[in-house]
Amino acid sequence: MDIPTDQTPYTLRRATQADLDAVTALEAVCFPPTEAADRAAFDWRLRCYAHHFWVLEMGGRIISFVNGPVTKERDLVDEMFASPSFCDDHGEWQMIFGVATHPDYQHQGWASLVMRRFIADAKANGCKGVVLTCKEPKIPFYARFGYLDEGLSSSNHGGVPWHQMRLTF
């Protein structure tokens, strides 16, 4: 894995409502239609937890992002993807709903950079840890950050099996 250098100009920042079209488009490039969040989902995500939605920009273009709400729930369940009712900044667990990096920039360290920032933010906010679901081939990527595979989750989002992974602080 390449590590981005200080010589590569980029901006790592919290997303805003102005990023709605860009993050929706990036999601559509990175995930099959049955798994990708749509514009309406990103609209409520940006309204409810933009402070937990990190984007990486290069040349004015968003090339990577990580997002998810804080909640009192210990496990990530499919119902969370459909409603902001689970969002609770007084909760103990930082969820990750999505990690996306444009295919032209994958395997260059950009997703890792955004993930490290997201994890640091969750720690600084006093969360117990971070929870995500992923497909089996992605388990080694998340394990590099200290996430532990808890096995198959109850999720059947997009009609595929997902593993729940947890990073506890």
Contacts in CASP RR format, 6 or more apart in sequence:
PFRMAT RR
TARGET T0000
AUTHOR 0000-0000-0000
METHOD contacts of the structure
MODEL  1
MDIPTDQTPYTLRRATQADLDAVTALEAVCFPPTEAADRAAFDWRLRCYA
HHFWVLEMGGRIISFVNGPVTKERDLVDEMFASPSFCDDHGEWQMIFGVA
THPDYQHQGWASLVMRRFIADAKANGCKGVVLTCKEPKIPFYARFGYLDE
GLSSSNHGGVPWHQMRLTF
1 107 0 8 1.000
1 108 0 8 1.000
1 109 0 8 1.000
1 112 0 8 1.000
2 107 0 8 1.000
2 108 0 8 1.000
2 109 0 8 1.000
3 109 0 8 1.000
3 112 0 8 1.000
4 10 0 8 1.000
4 108 0 8 1.000
4 109 0 8 1.000
4 110 0 8 1.000
4 113 0 8 1.000
8 58 0 8 1.000
9 58 0 8 1.000
9 59 0 8 1.000
10 56 0 8 1.000
10 57 0 8 1.000
10 58 0 8 1.000
10 110 0 8 1.000
11 56 0 8 1.000
11 57 0 8 1.000
11 58 0 8 1.000
11 60 0 8 1.000
12 54 0 8 1.000
12 55 0 8 1.000
12 56 0 8 1.000
12 57 0 8 1.000
12 113 0 8 1.000
12 114 0 8 1.000
12 117 0 8 1.000
13 54 0 8 1.000
13 55 0 8 1.000
13 57 0 8 1.000
14 50 0 8 1.000
14 51 0 8 1.000
14 53 0 8 1.000
14 54 0 8 1.000
14 55 0 8 1.000
15 23 0 8 1.000
15 46 0 8 1.000
15 50 0 8 1.000
15 53 0 8 1.000
15 54 0 8 1.000
15 55 0 8 1.000
15 65 0 8 1.000
15 67 0 8 1.000
16 46 0 8 1.000
16 50 0 8 1.000
17 43 0 8 1.000
17 46 0 8 1.000
17 47 0 8 1.000
17 50 0 8 1.000
19 46 0 8 1.000
19 55 0 8 1.000
19 62 0 8 1.000
20 39 0 8 1.000
20 42 0 8 1.000
20 43 0 8 1.000
20 46 0 8 1.000
21 39 0 8 1.000
22 55 0 8 1.000
22 61 0 8 1.000
22 62 0 8 1.000
23 42 0 8 1.000
23 46 0 8 1.000
23 53 0 8 1.000
23 55 0 8 1.000
23 62 0 8 1.000
23 65 0 8 1.000
23 67 0 8 1.000
23 100 0 8 1.000
24 37 0 8 1.000
24 38 0 8 1.000
24 39 0 8 1.000
24 42 0 8 1.000
26 62 0 8 1.000
26 63 0 8 1.000
26 64 0 8 1.000
26 65 0 8 1.000
26 100 0 8 1.000
26 102 0 8 1.000
27 36 0 8 1.000
27 37 0 8 1.000
27 42 0 8 1.000
27 98 0 8 1.000
27 100 0 8 1.000
28 36 0 8 1.000
29 100 0 8 1.000
29 102 0 8 1.000
29 103 0 8 1.000
30 36 0 8 1.000
30 100 0 8 1.000
30 101 0 8 1.000
30 102 0 8 1.000
30 103 0 8 1.000
31 100 0 8 1.000
32 158 0 8 1.000
34 158 0 8 1.000
34 159 0 8 1.000
35 157 0 8 1.000
35 158 0 8 1.000
35 160 0 8 1.000
37 45 0 8 1.000
37 81 0 8 1.000
37 97 0 8 1.000
37 98 0 8 1.000
41 81 0 8 1.000
41 82 0 8 1.000
44 84 0 8 1.000
45 53 0 8 1.000
45 67 0 8 1.000
45 68 0 8 1.000
45 69 0 8 1.000
45 84 0 8 1.000
45 97 0 8 1.000
46 53 0 8 1.000
47 84 0 8 1.000
48 69 0 8 1.000
48 84 0 8 1.000
48 87 0 8 1.000
49 67 0 8 1.000
49 68 0 8 1.000
49 69 0 8 1.000
49 70 0 8 1.000
49 84 0 8 1.000
49 87 0 8 1.000
49 89 0 8 1.000
52 67 0 8 1.000
52 68 0 8 1.000
52 69 0 8 1.000
52 70 0 8 1.000
52 94 0 8 1.000
52 118 0 8 1.000
52 121 0 8 1.000
53 65 0 8 1.000
53 66 0 8 1.000
53 67 0 8 1.000
53 68 0 8 1.000
54 65 0 8 1.000
54 66 0 8 1.000
54 67 0 8 1.000
54 114 0 8 1.000
54 117 0 8 1.000
54 118 0 8 1.000
54 121 0 8 1.000
55 62 0 8 1.000
55 64 0 8 1.000
55 65 0 8 1.000
55 114 0 8 1.000
56 62 0 8 1.000
56 63 0 8 1.000
56 64 0 8 1.000
56 65 0 8 1.000
56 110 0 8 1.000
56 113 0 8 1.000
56 114 0 8 1.000
57 63 0 8 1.000
58 105 0 8 1.000
63 101 0 8 1.000
63 102 0 8 1.000
63 104 0 8 1.000
63 105 0 8 1.000
63 110 0 8 1.000
64 100 0 8 1.000
64 101 0 8 1.000
64 102 0 8 1.000
64 105 0 8 1.000
64 110 0 8 1.000
64 111 0 8 1.000
64 113 0 8 1.000
64 114 0 8 1.000
65 98 0 8 1.000
65 99 0 8 1.000
65 100 0 8 1.000
65 114 0 8 1.000
66 96 0 8 1.000
66 98 0 8 1.000
66 99 0 8 1.000
66 111 0 8 1.000
66 114 0 8 1.000
66 115 0 8 1.000
66 117 0 8 1.000
66 118 0 8 1.000
67 96 0 8 1.000
67 97 0 8 1.000
67 98 0 8 1.000
68 94 0 8 1.000
68 95 0 8 1.000
68 96 0 8 1.000
68 97 0 8 1.000
68 98 0 8 1.000
69 80 0 8 1.000
69 84 0 8 1.000
69 86 0 8 1.000
69 87 0 8 1.000
69 88 0 8 1.000
69 94 0 8 1.000
69 95 0 8 1.000
69 97 0 8 1.000
70 87 0 8 1.000
70 88 0 8 1.000
70 89 0 8 1.000
70 90 0 8 1.000
70 91 0 8 1.000
70 92 0 8 1.000
70 93 0 8 1.000
70 94 0 8 1.000
70 95 0 8 1.000
70 122 0 8 1.000
70 125 0 8 1.000
70 127 0 8 1.000
71 80 0 8 1.000
71 86 0 8 1.000
71 87 0 8 1.000
71 88 0 8 1.000
71 91 0 8 1.000
71 93 0 8 1.000
71 95 0 8 1.000
72 88 0 8 1.000
72 90 0 8 1.000
72 91 0 8 1.000
72 92 0 8 1.000
72 93 0 8 1.000
73 80 0 8 1.000
73 86 0 8 1.000
73 93 0 8 1.000
73 95 0 8 1.000
74 92 0 8 1.000
74 93 0 8 1.000
74 131 0 8 1.000
75 131 0 8 1.000
75 153 0 8 1.000
75 154 0 8 1.000
75 164 0 8 1.000
76 95 0 8 1.000
76 96 0 8 1.000
76 131 0 8 1.000
76 132 0 8 1.000
76 133 0 8 1.000
76 153 0 8 1.000
76 155 0 8 1.000
76 164 0 8 1.000
77 154 0 8 1.000
77 155 0 8 1.000
78 154 0 8 1.000
78 155 0 8 1.000
78 156 0 8 1.000
78 157 0 8 1.000
79 86 0 8 1.000
80 86 0 8 1.000
80 95 0 8 1.000
80 97 0 8 1.000
81 97 0 8 1.000
81 157 0 8 1.000
86 95 0 8 1.000
89 125 0 8 1.000
91 127 0 8 1.000
92 127 0 8 1.000
92 128 0 8 1.000
92 129 0 8 1.000
93 127 0 8 1.000
93 128 0 8 1.000
93 129 0 8 1.000
93 130 0 8 1.000
93 131 0 8 1.000
94 118 0 8 1.000
94 121 0 8 1.000
94 122 0 8 1.000
94 125 0 8 1.000
94 127 0 8 1.000
94 129 0 8 1.000
94 130 0 8 1.000
94 131 0 8 1.000
95 130 0 8 1.000
95 131 0 8 1.000
95 132 0 8 1.000
96 118 0 8 1.000
96 130 0 8 1.000
96 131 0 8 1.000
96 132 0 8 1.000
98 132 0 8 1.000
99 111 0 8 1.000
99 114 0 8 1.000
99 115 0 8 1.000
99 132 0 8 1.000
101 110 0 8 1.000
101 111 0 8 1.000
101 114 0 8 1.000
111 141 0 8 1.000
112 144 0 8 1.000
112 145 0 8 1.000
115 145 0 8 1.000
116 145 0 8 1.000
118 130 0 8 1.000
119 130 0 8 1.000
119 145 0 8 1.000
119 167 0 8 1.000
122 129 0 8 1.000
122 130 0 8 1.000
122 169 0 8 1.000
123 129 0 8 1.000
123 169 0 8 1.000
126 169 0 8 1.000
127 169 0 8 1.000
128 168 0 8 1.000
128 169 0 8 1.000
129 166 0 8 1.000
129 167 0 8 1.000
129 168 0 8 1.000
129 169 0 8 1.000
130 147 0 8 1.000
130 166 0 8 1.000
130 167 0 8 1.000
131 164 0 8 1.000
131 165 0 8 1.000
131 166 0 8 1.000
131 167 0 8 1.000
132 142 0 8 1.000
132 147 0 8 1.000
132 164 0 8 1.000
132 165 0 8 1.000
133 153 0 8 1.000
133 155 0 8 1.000
133 157 0 8 1.000
133 162 0 8 1.000
133 163 0 8 1.000
133 164 0 8 1.000
133 165 0 8 1.000
134 141 0 8 1.000
134 142 0 8 1.000
134 162 0 8 1.000
134 163 0 8 1.000
134 165 0 8 1.000
135 160 0 8 1.000
135 161 0 8 1.000
135 162 0 8 1.000
135 163 0 8 1.000
136 161 0 8 1.000
136 163 0 8 1.000
139 149 0 8 1.000
139 163 0 8 1.000
139 165 0 8 1.000
142 165 0 8 1.000
142 167 0 8 1.000
143 149 0 8 1.000
143 165 0 8 1.000
145 167 0 8 1.000
146 167 0 8 1.000
147 165 0 8 1.000
147 166 0 8 1.000
147 167 0 8 1.000
148 165 0 8 1.000
148 166 0 8 1.000
148 167 0 8 1.000
148 168 0 8 1.000
149 163 0 8 1.000
149 164 0 8 1.000
149 165 0 8 1.000
150 163 0 8 1.000
150 164 0 8 1.000
150 165 0 8 1.000
150 166 0 8 1.000
151 163 0 8 1.000
151 164 0 8 1.000
152 161 0 8 1.000
152 162 0 8 1.000
152 163 0 8 1.000
152 164 0 8 1.000
153 162 0 8 1.000
153 163 0 8 1.000
153 164 0 8 1.000
155 162 0 8 1.000
155 164 0 8 1.000
156 162 0 8 1.000
END
